[in-house]
Amino acid sequence: MSKLTFSEIGQLPEYKDLLSRRRKIFWPLMLVTLFSYYAFILMVAYAPEKLHESLWGTEATLGILMGLGVIFLTLLVTFAYVWYANRHIEDLVHNIQEKVAGDE
């Protein structure tokens, strides 16, 4: 069997399934990330006085808590994608790579 061309790869059912699975996880995670980031930026721009409020009578402020929240949410989103990719995408990638390489 000869190696597959780019157009033939695009027609593989595995490749179409791969794209579908990637879109299924990509959009929700991207929207969560963008919403949290832009919510924080809009708070900085339009309500900075709220970000200066002290929490529990300590030096910690709402701005620090929200900033750390964005960072930890980004890590959580990354871990969620890696878990999903390892569980649902990796096998398809290997199948496609085997078909592309052909029987050598």
Phi, psi and omega in degrees: 000136180276162179294150182278148176271172180300318180292326177291323177297318179298338180268352180295136176299326178296321180293318178296321177295321177300312179298319179297315180294322179293319178296323182301324180265329185297308185298311179299317181293321179295317180295320177298315181296311181295319180298313182294318181296311182288331174297318178295314180297320178293325175296318178298319184283318190249346180218055182295333179295329177293325182287342180274353182295134180284144178256128175057027178070024181246185177285343179292139180240168177298324179298317178295316180297317179293320178298315176295325178298319178296318180297312181293326176296321177298318177296318179298317178297318178298313179297322179297318180294317180298316178299313181297316181296317179295326185273325189240344187247323188303319181296322178294320180299316180295319178298317180294318179299321178294319179292323180294318181294330180074177179276108183253000000 
